[in-house]
Amino acid sequence: MFARFFTTALTTALATGLILSATMAQAVDVTGATISTTYSHENGDGSTYALQGSGAAMLSDQFGLQLDLGVWKYDSSPTLGGAALHGVWQVSPNWVLGAFVNTEDWDGTTYYLYGIEAAWTQGPIRVEAMLGLDNESGSPWDATVAALTGRYSWDNGLSALGGIYLWDEVGYSETTLLIGGRYDFGTGPFIEAGFLYEDNSFGTDQVVQVRFGYEFGAGTPFTARLWPDVSPSN
């Protein structure tokens, strides 16, 4: 099931890229990409492993696209995965606005996430916000998801990370706080480490997370909108 889903998602992405390249070859500007692998351990509840990649291209001076692909796995689960597509609007040198949609395969059950996003950068400060709805295929219920994250970077390659993640649906809600750091090894490779504290309808959870990655060019305008980033404590 997942292999079929992933193949379809990848084929669609490649086909879209070929069409865009053929019709707007002079206008498309590939601005950057990011690949990463993440390990998370939840106190008393096992580990999660993820592999993700995102790429971005501008179709004009102001408008572009971002594509996210990823797979992830819990200790006791089969491999899960998804793909997300963003529409990007570079409003000004400091502001980027966007809208996104994703589809994820959870061992035969399909979920969709769609929403809006914004990012603001000023010198060493970057702030990013997201608001969306998550829906299980065939279900009348939506979960509201939101995130607000920030980063402050110093000249020595170190950055401080922080964020808050919200999830709310019928009969369940959670709030997750993130504090962490990042180190960039010159141009390209980086490592992130963070601690997440989740307060949910059934209690609390603590998660330690480590991410290794490589950023090409300018990276991507937005964080990937896939499960490991939308709900990083789960």
N, C-alpha and C positions, 0 to 999 in steps of 0.2 A: 504493500500500500504506500509506504513512504517513498520507496524507490520510484514508483510511478508518479507520485506527487512531485518529488524533487525534479525528476526528468522533465515533467510538464512545465514546472516553474522556470527551470533553466532554459528550456527550449523557447518559451514565451519571451523571456528576457532577451535572449540572443536575437530572436526574430524582431523584437521591438528595436533593439540596437541597430540591426542591419537596415531596417526601414528608415530609422532616423538618420543613419549615416548616408544612405542613398539619396534621401530627399533634402537633407540640410548639411551636406558634407562640408561646405565652406563655413557654416555657422557653428557647428558643434565643437566645443572646447572641453576636453576631458580635464577636470581640475584636480582630481585626487581620488584616493582610495584608502581603505583601512582594512587590515585583516587582524584577527585576534583569536586567542584561545583563552578560556576562562575556567578556573576551578573554584567552586564554592562549597563550603561545608557548613551545614546547619546543625546547631547544637542538639545532639541526640536524635537527629533525623536524617543522617546520610549526606551524600555529596551529589553535586551536579557538575557536569562537564559540558562545555560549549565550544563550538568552532563557528566563527562568523566572518563575513566579508561584506564590505559596502563600497560602492563606487559612485562618483558624481560627475556630471557633465553639464555645462551650460549651453543652451540652445541659442541664446542671444545674450546681450549685455546684462539682462535682468532675470531671465527665466531659464530654468534648468530642471534636471531630474536627478534623483538619487535612488539607487537600487540596493536593497539589503537581502542577503541570503544567509541562512544559518541552520545548523543542526545542534541539538543538545540532548543530553541523556542523564536520567537519574540512576542511582545505583540499581534499582529494581525495575526500571522501565525499559521498553524498547527505544530505539533512536527516534527522536521527534524532530520536526523541522518546519521551516516556513520561509516566506519571501515577502518583502514589503517594497512598495513603490511610493516615492515622494514627488510631489510637484513643488519646485523651489522658486521663490520670488526674492531676488536680492533688492530690497527696497532702497537701501543706502549702504555705504561701506560698513556701517555698524549693525544694521538690522537685516535679518533674513526671516521671511515668513514662509510657511509651507502647509501643505495638506498631504495626508498619507492614507494608504490602505494596505492591509496585509492579509495573508491567508496562511493558516498553520494547520498541519496534520498531526493530531494527537492519537496515534495508533488507530486510525480509521474514523475518528471524529474530527470534523473540520470546524475551525474557529476563524472569525473575521474580526479585525480591528481596524477602525477608521477614525480619523480625527484631524485636528489642526495643531500647529506647532509654531514656535518662534524662538529665535536666538539673537542675543545682543552681545557684542564684543566691544570693549573699550580698553585699549592698552593690555594690561595683564589680566583683566577681568573678563570672564565669559559666563553668561547666564542663559539657560535654555528652559523652555516651558512646553508642556504637551498636555492636551485634553482630548480624550477619545472615548469611544464606546466599543466594548468587546462583546461579541455575540457567538454563541454556539449554533451551528447550522441547524435550522428547524426549531429552535427555541424561541418563545415569545419574549424572553427576558434578556435585557442588556446589562452588562456591568459597566459602570462609569469608572474610567481610569484617568489619572492625572499625575504629572510629575513636574517638579521644579528643581533644577540642578545648577550648581555653580562651580567655577574653577578659578583659582588665583595662581598665576604663574610667576616664578622668579627667574632671573637671568641665568641661574646656575643649573637649570633643567628641572628643578623641583616645582611641583604644583600641589596646592591643597584642594581637596575635593569635598563637596557636601551636597546633600539633596534630601528631598522628601518625596515619597511616592504614596499615592492614595488609590484604593480600590474599594468600590461600593456596589453591592448587588443585593437582591432580595435575600434576606436571611444571613448576610455575611458582609463584613467590612474589615479593612486593614489599613494601617498607617505605618509606613516604614521610613526610618531615618538613616541616612548614610553619612559617614565621615571617613575620609581616606586621604591618600596621597598618590602622586604620580611622579615618575622620573623618566625624562626623555634622554636617551643616550645619543646626543647629537641629533642628526637628521634621520628620522625613520623609526628605529626601534624604541619601544617604551615599555614600562612596567607600571601597573597600578595595583594598589592593595587597599582594601576597605573593610570596615565593620558596619554591619547593618543590624538595626534593632527594629523588630516588627511587633506591633501591638494589634492583634486581631480579635475577632469575636470569640475565639476559643482560648485565648491566652497570649503568650509572648514567645517570640523566637529570636535567636541571635545567629547571625551568619557572618563568617569570615570569607572574603573573596580575594582572589589574586588573578590578575589578567596580564598576559604577555601579548604584545602586538607590534605591528609595523604600519607606519603611516606614510603613504606615498603622496608626493606633491603637497597640496593644501588640505589633504584629508577630505572629510565630507562636511556638508553644511549642518547636518543634524546627527544625533545619536540614532543608532538603528532602532526601529520600532518592531522588535521581535521580543518574545517572551523573556529571554534572559536580561533584557534591558528595561522592559516595561514593568516587570515584577521581579527585580533582582534578588529578593529574599526568598523566593520560592523555587 
